[in-house]
Amino acid sequence: MNFIINREQLLSPLQQIVSVIEKRQTMLILANVLIVANEDGLVLTGTDLEIQLIAKINLESSEPGQITVPARKFLDIVRLLPNNAEIKIELKEDKVKVSSGRSRFSLSTLAADNYPEFSESELENQFLINAGQFKKALDKTIFCMANQDIRYYLNGLLLHISNSKLKLVASDGHRLSIYEDNIGTATGYEARIILPRKGVLELSRLLDDEDAELNIQFSNSNIRIYFKDLTFSAKLVDSKYPDFSKVFDQSFFNQIHIQRQVLKDALTRVAILANEKFKGITFEISDGLLRLNSHNPEHDEANEELIIEYQGESISIAFNSQYLLDAVSNLDSELAVLTIASNASSCFIEEPEQQLYKFIVMPMRL
């Protein structure tokens, strides 16, 4: 194996590959990146056996071969070389020689034949979607995913395809976000899968070109996404996502309309003196007025009054301020619409016109 490559050509795909590789590995070779040189160019592969990322790089010429090298050491070398440096990489016996200008490096290797194969079932479902459209759907929901919850299906994101309709849902048991959109073409099928948390976060980072097209293929156990010169694969969460539709089948108080930025600023200020652990803020709602109150164990207090559009019964309810801030920050409209369930079990936060995005937060006891 022998090839010459420009630093800029190699750096970005290598950074993307390394982000998938876990720092602590059960198998030594999983800390390595697989490098395959062929007539078409270069193929880099990284995996933790749950997620895999493959990057293809076009090269004018290369001597075919394959090997694995320590991923993070290789990345550090490439990253610290001068901009637009020409890098020569060659395999000599059991070492990879990296040279550029007056710099010389020799990396230990492990045989490519021992690199584990990423097991995938046949991917029978497929759809195409604009990368910017899909990234927006991810960004509106991923912050609600649980982290290391014993209900492991919550440590991921529900992707629901119903013909031409796309729905993404995430919840940590205290709040839930739903984003719905139209993918534009009929798929002819209905399917629900749960993407793993790490895979969702990596995918969101990868989608850096809003105009590109995604080709998403999946089965009941695997998903594969083609994005430019990258191929992203992940094993799906083997579980059924809970039925959240019942939260819509209840009675509600009248809607509350409030300027999104006004509410966001007030929440940020009042949260300063909220309990650091629970971040609780009390809402006192009456005709045309919203009072926000917070206090903490040091007996500090904060109060703020906001003018709102609301006519109806008086309501007193408390929420985690960070959950509300996350929801309000993800609204695109200038106006926020809050709808509280009449039994005070939940609060819906959405936009007045487009109903693409819904956020549901459960109250807390203070």
C-alpha positions as a Markdown table, in Angstrom:
| # | Residue | x | y | z |
|---|---|---|---|---|
| 1 | Met | 0.0 | 0.0 | 0.0 |
| 2 | Asn | 1.4 | 3.3 | -1.1 |
| 3 | Phe | -0.3 | 6.7 | -1.8 |
| 4 | Ile | 0.1 | 10.4 | -1.6 |
| 5 | Ile | -2.8 | 12.6 | -0.4 |
| 6 | Asn | -3.4 | 16.3 | 0.5 |
| 7 | Arg | -3.9 | 16.9 | 4.2 |
| 8 | Glu | -7.3 | 18.7 | 3.7 |
| 9 | Gln | -8.6 | 15.7 | 1.7 |
| 10 | Leu | -7.8 | 13.3 | 4.6 |
| 11 | Leu | -8.4 | 15.4 | 7.7 |
| 12 | Ser | -12.2 | 15.9 | 7.5 |
| 13 | Pro | -13.2 | 12.3 | 6.8 |
| 14 | Leu | -10.7 | 11.0 | 9.3 |
| 15 | Gln | -12.2 | 13.3 | 12.0 |
| 16 | Gln | -15.6 | 12.0 | 11.2 |
| 17 | Ile | -14.4 | 8.4 | 11.5 |
| 18 | Val | -12.6 | 8.9 | 14.8 |
| 19 | Ser | -15.7 | 10.4 | 16.4 |
| 20 | Val | -17.4 | 7.0 | 16.0 |
| 21 | Ile | -14.6 | 5.1 | 17.6 |
| 22 | Glu | -14.8 | 4.6 | 21.4 |
| 23 | Lys | -11.8 | 5.6 | 23.5 |
| 24 | Arg | -12.1 | 2.4 | 25.6 |
| 25 | Gln | -12.4 | -0.7 | 23.6 |
| 26 | Thr | -13.0 | -4.4 | 24.4 |
| 27 | Met | -11.0 | -5.3 | 21.3 |
| 28 | Leu | -7.7 | -3.6 | 20.6 |
| 29 | Ile | -8.3 | -3.4 | 16.9 |
| 30 | Leu | -11.5 | -1.4 | 17.4 |
| 31 | Ala | -9.3 | 1.5 | 18.4 |
| 32 | Asn | -7.9 | 1.4 | 14.9 |
| 33 | Val | -9.1 | 2.9 | 11.6 |
| 34 | Leu | -9.2 | 0.5 | 8.6 |
| 35 | Ile | -7.5 | 1.9 | 5.6 |
| 36 | Val | -8.2 | 0.3 | 2.2 |
| 37 | Ala | -6.5 | 1.6 | -0.9 |
| 38 | Asn | -7.7 | 0.5 | -4.3 |
| 39 | Glu | -8.0 | 1.7 | -7.9 |
| 40 | Asp | -10.9 | 4.1 | -7.1 |
| 41 | Gly | -9.1 | 5.8 | -4.2 |
| 42 | Leu | -9.2 | 5.4 | -0.4 |
| 43 | Val | -11.8 | 3.9 | 1.9 |
| 44 | Leu | -11.6 | 4.6 | 5.7 |
| 45 | Thr | -13.7 | 2.6 | 8.2 |
| 46 | Gly | -14.3 | 3.0 | 11.9 |
| 47 | Thr | -16.7 | 1.1 | 14.2 |
| 48 | Asp | -17.6 | 0.3 | 17.7 |
| 49 | Leu | -19.7 | -2.7 | 16.5 |
| 50 | Glu | -22.9 | -0.8 | 17.2 |
| 51 | Ile | -22.2 | 2.1 | 14.8 |
| 52 | Gln | -20.0 | 2.1 | 11.7 |
| 53 | Leu | -18.9 | 5.0 | 9.4 |
| 54 | Ile | -17.2 | 4.5 | 6.0 |
| 55 | Ala | -15.7 | 7.4 | 4.2 |
| 56 | Lys | -14.6 | 7.3 | 0.5 |
| 57 | Ile | -11.8 | 9.6 | -0.8 |
| 58 | Asn | -11.0 | 9.9 | -4.5 |
| 59 | Leu | -7.3 | 9.6 | -5.3 |
| 60 | Glu | -5.6 | 10.0 | -8.7 |
| 61 | Ser | -3.4 | 7.0 | -8.1 |
| 62 | Ser | -2.6 | 4.6 | -5.3 |
| 63 | Glu | -0.9 | 1.2 | -4.8 |
| 64 | Pro | -3.6 | -1.2 | -3.6 |
| 65 | Gly | -3.5 | -2.6 | 0.0 |
| 66 | Gln | -5.2 | -2.6 | 3.3 |
| 67 | Ile | -4.1 | -2.2 | 7.0 |
| 68 | Thr | -5.4 | -0.8 | 10.3 |
| 69 | Val | -3.6 | 2.0 | 12.3 |
| 70 | Pro | -4.3 | 3.6 | 15.7 |
| 71 | Ala | -7.1 | 6.1 | 14.8 |
| 72 | Arg | -6.5 | 8.9 | 17.3 |
| 73 | Lys | -2.7 | 8.9 | 16.8 |
| 74 | Phe | -3.1 | 9.0 | 13.0 |
| 75 | Leu | -5.6 | 11.8 | 13.3 |
| 76 | Asp | -3.3 | 13.9 | 15.6 |
| 77 | Ile | -0.5 | 13.5 | 13.1 |
| 78 | Val | -2.6 | 14.6 | 10.2 |
| 79 | Arg | -4.3 | 17.5 | 12.2 |
| 80 | Leu | -0.9 | 19.0 | 13.3 |
| 81 | Leu | 0.7 | 19.0 | 9.9 |
| 82 | Pro | 0.7 | 22.3 | 8.0 |
| 83 | Asn | -2.3 | 23.3 | 5.9 |
| 84 | Asn | -2.4 | 21.8 | 2.4 |
| 85 | Ala | 0.6 | 19.6 | 3.3 |
| 86 | Glu | 1.3 | 16.7 | 1.0 |
| 87 | Ile | 1.3 | 13.4 | 2.9 |
| 88 | Lys | 2.9 | 10.2 | 1.8 |
| 89 | Ile | 1.7 | 7.0 | 3.4 |
| 90 | Glu | 3.3 | 3.7 | 2.7 |
| 91 | Leu | 3.1 | 0.2 | 4.3 |
| 92 | Lys | 6.5 | -1.3 | 5.0 |
| 93 | Glu | 6.3 | -4.8 | 6.7 |
| 94 | Asp | 4.2 | -4.3 | 9.9 |
| 95 | Lys | 4.6 | -0.5 | 10.0 |
| 96 | Val | 2.8 | 2.4 | 8.3 |
| 97 | Lys | 5.2 | 5.2 | 7.4 |
| 98 | Val | 3.7 | 8.7 | 7.3 |
| 99 | Ser | 5.9 | 11.5 | 5.9 |
| 100 | Ser | 5.3 | 15.1 | 5.0 |
| 101 | Gly | 8.1 | 17.7 | 4.4 |
| 102 | Arg | 10.7 | 17.0 | 7.0 |
| 103 | Ser | 8.3 | 15.2 | 9.3 |
| 104 | Arg | 8.5 | 11.4 | 9.6 |
| 105 | Phe | 6.2 | 9.1 | 11.6 |
| 106 | Ser | 6.1 | 5.3 | 12.0 |
| 107 | Leu | 2.8 | 3.8 | 13.2 |
| 108 | Ser | 2.2 | 0.3 | 14.5 |
| 109 | Thr | -0.4 | -1.7 | 12.7 |
| 110 | Leu | -2.9 | -4.6 | 13.1 |
| 111 | Ala | -3.8 | -6.8 | 10.1 |
| 112 | Ala | -6.9 | -5.7 | 8.2 |
| 113 | Asp | -8.0 | -9.3 | 8.0 |
| 114 | Asn | -8.7 | -9.2 | 11.7 |
| 115 | Tyr | -10.9 | -6.1 | 11.5 |
| 116 | Pro | -14.4 | -7.1 | 12.6 |
| 117 | Glu | -17.2 | -7.2 | 10.0 |
| 118 | Phe | -20.2 | -5.1 | 10.8 |
| 119 | Ser | -23.2 | -7.5 | 10.7 |
| 120 | Glu | -26.3 | -6.2 | 8.9 |
| 121 | Ser | -29.5 | -7.8 | 7.9 |
| 122 | Glu | -31.1 | -7.2 | 4.5 |
| 123 | Leu | -32.4 | -3.6 | 4.3 |
| 124 | Glu | -35.9 | -3.9 | 2.8 |
| 125 | Asn | -37.2 | -0.3 | 3.4 |
| 126 | Gln | -35.8 | 2.8 | 1.7 |
| 127 | Phe | -36.6 | 6.5 | 1.3 |
| 128 | Leu | -34.9 | 9.7 | 0.1 |
| 129 | Ile | -34.9 | 13.0 | 2.0 |
| 130 | Asn | -33.1 | 16.3 | 1.9 |
| 131 | Ala | -30.3 | 16.4 | 4.5 |
| 132 | Gly | -31.2 | 19.8 | 5.8 |
| 133 | Gln | -34.8 | 18.7 | 6.3 |
| 134 | Phe | -33.8 | 15.6 | 8.2 |
| 135 | Lys | -31.2 | 17.5 | 10.3 |
| 136 | Lys | -33.9 | 20.0 | 11.3 |
| 137 | Ala | -36.1 | 17.1 | 12.4 |
| 138 | Leu | -33.3 | 15.7 | 14.5 |
| 139 | Asp | -32.4 | 19.0 | 16.1 |
| 140 | Lys | -36.0 | 19.5 | 17.2 |
| 141 | Thr | -36.1 | 16.2 | 19.0 |
| 142 | Ile | -32.7 | 14.8 | 20.1 |
| 143 | Phe | -32.4 | 16.9 | 23.2 |
| 144 | Cys | -35.3 | 15.0 | 24.7 |
| 145 | Met | -33.7 | 11.6 | 24.5 |
| 146 | Ala | -32.9 | 9.9 | 27.8 |
| 147 | Asn | -29.3 | 9.1 | 28.7 |
| 148 | Gln | -28.7 | 5.7 | 30.3 |
| 149 | Asp | -32.3 | 5.2 | 31.4 |
| 150 | Ile | -33.1 | 1.6 | 32.4 |
| 151 | Arg | -36.0 | 1.9 | 30.0 |
| 152 | Tyr | -33.5 | 1.5 | 27.2 |
| 153 | Tyr | -36.0 | 2.3 | 24.4 |
| 154 | Leu | -36.0 | 5.9 | 25.7 |
| 155 | Asn | -32.2 | 6.1 | 25.1 |
| 156 | Gly | -32.9 | 6.6 | 21.4 |
| 157 | Leu | -35.2 | 8.3 | 18.8 |
| 158 | Leu | -38.3 | 6.9 | 17.3 |
| 159 | Leu | -38.4 | 7.2 | 13.5 |
| 160 | His | -41.9 | 6.5 | 12.1 |
| 161 | Ile | -42.6 | 6.4 | 8.4 |
| 162 | Ser | -46.2 | 6.3 | 7.2 |
| 163 | Asn | -46.2 | 6.4 | 3.4 |
| 164 | Ser | -45.0 | 10.0 | 2.7 |
| 165 | Lys | -45.1 | 11.2 | 6.3 |
| 166 | Leu | -42.1 | 11.3 | 8.6 |
| 167 | Lys | -42.4 | 11.5 | 12.4 |
| 168 | Leu | -39.5 | 11.7 | 14.9 |
| 169 | Val | -40.2 | 11.3 | 18.6 |
| 170 | Ala | -37.9 | 11.5 | 21.6 |
| 171 | Ser | -38.7 | 11.4 | 25.3 |
| 172 | Asp | -36.8 | 10.9 | 28.6 |
| 173 | Gly | -40.0 | 10.2 | 30.6 |
| 174 | His | -40.4 | 13.8 | 31.8 |
| 175 | Arg | -40.8 | 15.5 | 28.5 |
| 176 | Leu | -41.5 | 14.5 | 24.9 |
| 177 | Ser | -40.9 | 16.2 | 21.5 |
| 178 | Ile | -42.6 | 15.3 | 18.3 |
| 179 | Tyr | -41.6 | 16.6 | 14.8 |
| 180 | Glu | -43.7 | 15.7 | 11.8 |
| 181 | Asp | -42.9 | 16.4 | 8.1 |
| 182 | Asn | -43.6 | 15.3 | 4.6 |
| 183 | Ile | -40.8 | 13.6 | 2.7 |
| 184 | Gly | -42.5 | 14.4 | -0.6 |
| 185 | Thr | -42.7 | 11.0 | -2.2 |
| 186 | Ala | -44.9 | 8.0 | -1.3 |
| 187 | Thr | -43.0 | 5.0 | 0.2 |
| 188 | Gly | -45.9 | 2.7 | 0.2 |
| 189 | Tyr | -45.2 | 1.3 | 3.7 |
| 190 | Glu | -45.5 | 2.0 | 7.4 |
| 191 | Ala | -42.6 | 1.3 | 9.8 |
| 192 | Arg | -41.4 | 2.3 | 13.2 |
| 193 | Ile | -37.7 | 1.9 | 14.3 |
| 194 | Ile | -35.7 | 3.2 | 17.2 |
| 195 | Leu | -32.3 | 4.7 | 16.5 |
| 196 | Pro | -29.7 | 4.4 | 19.3 |
| 197 | Arg | -28.7 | 7.6 | 21.1 |
| 198 | Lys | -25.0 | 7.6 | 20.1 |
| 199 | Gly | -26.0 | 7.0 | 16.4 |
| 200 | Val | -28.5 | 9.9 | 16.5 |
| 201 | Leu | -25.9 | 12.3 | 17.9 |
| 202 | Glu | -23.2 | 11.2 | 15.4 |
| 203 | Leu | -25.7 | 11.5 | 12.5 |
| 204 | Ser | -26.7 | 15.0 | 13.6 |
| 205 | Arg | -23.0 | 16.1 | 13.6 |
| 206 | Leu | -22.4 | 14.5 | 10.1 |
| 207 | Leu | -25.2 | 16.3 | 8.3 |
| 208 | Asp | -23.2 | 19.5 | 7.5 |
| 209 | Asp | -24.6 | 20.1 | 3.9 |
| 210 | Glu | -28.2 | 21.1 | 3.9 |
| 211 | Asp | -28.5 | 20.7 | 0.1 |
| 212 | Ala | -27.3 | 17.1 | 0.0 |
| 213 | Glu | -29.7 | 14.2 | -0.3 |
| 214 | Leu | -29.9 | 11.3 | 2.1 |
| 215 | Asn | -30.6 | 7.8 | 1.0 |
| 216 | Ile | -32.0 | 6.0 | 4.1 |
| 217 | Gln | -32.3 | 2.2 | 4.1 |
| 218 | Phe | -33.4 | 0.1 | 7.1 |
| 219 | Ser | -34.7 | -3.2 | 8.4 |
| 220 | Asn | -36.1 | -4.2 | 11.8 |
| 221 | Ser | -32.5 | -4.4 | 13.2 |
| 222 | Asn | -30.3 | -2.1 | 11.1 |
| 223 | Ile | -30.2 | 1.3 | 9.4 |
| 224 | Arg | -27.8 | 2.5 | 6.7 |
| 225 | Ile | -27.6 | 6.1 | 5.5 |
| 226 | Tyr | -25.7 | 7.3 | 2.4 |
| 227 | Phe | -24.6 | 10.9 | 2.6 |
| 228 | Lys | -22.2 | 12.3 | 0.0 |
| 229 | Asp | -19.1 | 10.2 | 0.3 |
| 230 | Leu | -20.1 | 8.8 | 3.7 |
| 231 | Thr | -21.9 | 5.6 | 4.6 |
| 232 | Phe | -23.4 | 5.5 | 8.1 |
| 233 | Ser | -24.7 | 2.3 | 9.6 |
| 234 | Ala | -26.1 | 1.5 | 13.0 |
| 235 | Lys | -27.8 | -1.3 | 14.9 |
| 236 | Leu | -31.3 | -0.4 | 16.0 |
| 237 | Val | -32.8 | -0.6 | 19.5 |
| 238 | Asp | -34.6 | -3.9 | 19.7 |
| 239 | Ser | -37.8 | -2.7 | 21.5 |
| 240 | Lys | -41.2 | -1.2 | 21.0 |
| 241 | Tyr | -41.6 | 2.5 | 21.7 |
| 242 | Pro | -44.4 | 3.3 | 24.2 |
| 243 | Asp | -47.7 | 4.5 | 22.9 |
| 244 | Phe | -47.8 | 8.3 | 23.6 |
| 245 | Ser | -51.0 | 9.0 | 21.7 |
| 246 | Lys | -53.2 | 8.9 | 24.9 |
| 247 | Val | -51.7 | 12.2 | 26.0 |
| 248 | Phe | -53.7 | 13.9 | 23.2 |
| 249 | Asp | -57.0 | 12.3 | 24.3 |
| 250 | Gln | -57.8 | 14.5 | 27.3 |
| 251 | Ser | -59.4 | 17.8 | 28.1 |
| 252 | Phe | -57.4 | 21.0 | 28.2 |
| 253 | Phe | -57.6 | 24.6 | 29.6 |
| 254 | Asn | -57.8 | 27.4 | 27.1 |
| 255 | Gln | -54.7 | 28.1 | 25.1 |
| 256 | Ile | -52.1 | 30.6 | 26.4 |
| 257 | His | -50.4 | 32.9 | 23.8 |
| 258 | Ile | -47.2 | 34.6 | 24.7 |
| 259 | Gln | -44.3 | 36.2 | 22.8 |
| 260 | Arg | -41.6 | 33.5 | 22.5 |
| 261 | Gln | -38.6 | 35.7 | 23.2 |
| 262 | Val | -40.4 | 37.4 | 26.2 |
| 263 | Leu | -41.1 | 34.0 | 27.8 |
| 264 | Lys | -37.5 | 32.8 | 27.1 |
| 265 | Asp | -35.9 | 35.8 | 28.6 |
| 266 | Ala | -38.2 | 35.7 | 31.7 |
| 267 | Leu | -37.5 | 32.0 | 32.2 |
| 268 | Thr | -33.8 | 32.6 | 32.0 |
| 269 | Arg | -33.9 | 35.4 | 34.6 |
| 270 | Val | -36.2 | 33.6 | 37.1 |
| 271 | Ala | -34.2 | 30.4 | 36.8 |
| 272 | Ile | -31.2 | 32.1 | 38.3 |
| 273 | Leu | -32.7 | 31.7 | 41.8 |
| 274 | Ala | -34.3 | 28.3 | 41.2 |
| 275 | Asn | -33.2 | 25.2 | 43.1 |
| 276 | Glu | -30.0 | 24.1 | 41.3 |
| 277 | Lys | -30.9 | 20.5 | 41.5 |
| 278 | Phe | -34.6 | 20.6 | 40.4 |
| 279 | Lys | -34.7 | 23.9 | 38.5 |
| 280 | Gly | -38.3 | 24.4 | 39.4 |
| 281 | Ile | -40.4 | 27.5 | 38.4 |
| 282 | Thr | -44.0 | 28.0 | 39.4 |
| 283 | Phe | -46.5 | 29.4 | 36.9 |
| 284 | Glu | -49.4 | 31.3 | 38.3 |
| 285 | Ile | -51.8 | 31.9 | 35.4 |
| 286 | Ser | -54.9 | 34.1 | 35.4 |
| 287 | Asp | -56.8 | 36.3 | 32.9 |
| 288 | Gly | -54.2 | 38.1 | 30.8 |
| 289 | Leu | -51.3 | 37.6 | 33.3 |
| 290 | Leu | -48.6 | 35.0 | 34.0 |
| 291 | Arg | -46.5 | 35.2 | 37.2 |
| 292 | Leu | -43.3 | 33.3 | 37.3 |
| 293 | Asn | -41.8 | 32.4 | 40.8 |
| 294 | Ser | -38.7 | 30.6 | 41.9 |
| 295 | His | -36.9 | 30.0 | 45.2 |
| 296 | Asn | -34.1 | 27.9 | 46.6 |
| 297 | Pro | -32.8 | 26.4 | 49.9 |
| 298 | Glu | -30.8 | 29.6 | 50.5 |
| 299 | His | -34.2 | 31.4 | 50.7 |
| 300 | Asp | -33.5 | 33.5 | 47.6 |
| 301 | Glu | -36.6 | 34.3 | 45.5 |
| 302 | Ala | -37.4 | 35.6 | 42.0 |
| 303 | Asn | -40.7 | 36.8 | 40.7 |
| 304 | Glu | -41.7 | 38.2 | 37.3 |
| 305 | Glu | -45.0 | 39.1 | 35.6 |
| 306 | Leu | -45.8 | 38.7 | 31.9 |
| 307 | Ile | -48.7 | 39.9 | 29.9 |
| 308 | Ile | -50.3 | 37.0 | 28.0 |
| 309 | Glu | -53.4 | 36.2 | 25.9 |
| 310 | Tyr | -55.5 | 34.0 | 28.1 |
| 311 | Gln | -59.1 | 33.9 | 29.3 |
| 312 | Gly | -60.2 | 31.1 | 31.6 |
| 313 | Glu | -59.7 | 29.4 | 35.0 |
| 314 | Ser | -56.8 | 30.4 | 37.2 |
| 315 | Ile | -54.0 | 27.8 | 37.0 |
| 316 | Ser | -51.0 | 27.1 | 39.3 |
| 317 | Ile | -48.4 | 24.6 | 38.1 |
| 318 | Ala | -44.6 | 24.1 | 38.3 |
| 319 | Phe | -42.1 | 23.0 | 35.7 |
| 320 | Asn | -38.5 | 22.3 | 35.3 |
| 321 | Ser | -37.2 | 25.6 | 33.8 |
| 322 | Gln | -34.6 | 24.0 | 31.6 |
| 323 | Tyr | -37.2 | 21.7 | 29.9 |
| 324 | Leu | -39.3 | 24.8 | 29.1 |
| 325 | Leu | -36.3 | 26.7 | 27.8 |
| 326 | Asp | -35.3 | 23.8 | 25.5 |
| 327 | Ala | -38.8 | 23.7 | 24.1 |
| 328 | Val | -39.2 | 27.5 | 23.6 |
| 329 | Ser | -35.7 | 27.8 | 22.0 |
| 330 | Asn | -36.8 | 25.3 | 19.4 |
| 331 | Leu | -39.8 | 27.2 | 18.2 |
| 332 | Asp | -39.4 | 29.0 | 14.9 |
| 333 | Ser | -42.4 | 31.4 | 15.3 |
| 334 | Glu | -42.4 | 34.6 | 17.3 |
| 335 | Leu | -45.5 | 33.4 | 19.3 |
| 336 | Ala | -45.5 | 30.5 | 21.6 |
| 337 | Val | -48.8 | 28.6 | 22.4 |
| 338 | Leu | -49.0 | 26.8 | 25.7 |
| 339 | Thr | -51.9 | 24.4 | 26.4 |
| 340 | Ile | -52.2 | 22.8 | 29.9 |
| 341 | Ala | -54.2 | 19.7 | 30.5 |
| 342 | Ser | -57.2 | 20.2 | 32.7 |
| 343 | Asn | -55.9 | 17.7 | 35.2 |
| 344 | Ala | -52.5 | 19.5 | 35.2 |
| 345 | Ser | -50.8 | 16.3 | 34.0 |
| 346 | Ser | -49.0 | 17.9 | 31.0 |
| 347 | Cys | -48.3 | 21.1 | 29.1 |
| 348 | Phe | -48.1 | 21.3 | 25.3 |
| 349 | Ile | -45.8 | 23.9 | 23.7 |
| 350 | Glu | -46.2 | 24.5 | 20.0 |
| 351 | Glu | -46.4 | 27.2 | 17.3 |
| 352 | Pro | -49.7 | 28.9 | 16.4 |
| 353 | Glu | -49.8 | 28.0 | 12.7 |
| 354 | Gln | -47.4 | 25.3 | 11.6 |
| 355 | Gln | -48.1 | 22.1 | 13.6 |
| 356 | Leu | -44.9 | 20.4 | 12.6 |
| 357 | Tyr | -43.4 | 20.6 | 16.1 |
| 358 | Lys | -44.9 | 19.7 | 19.5 |
| 359 | Phe | -43.3 | 19.6 | 22.8 |
| 360 | Ile | -44.9 | 18.1 | 25.9 |
| 361 | Val | -43.5 | 18.6 | 29.4 |
| 362 | Met | -44.8 | 17.0 | 32.6 |
| 363 | Pro | -45.2 | 19.3 | 35.7 |
| 364 | Met | -43.2 | 18.9 | 38.9 |
| 365 | Arg | -44.1 | 19.2 | 42.5 |
| 366 | Leu | -42.3 | 21.9 | 44.5 |
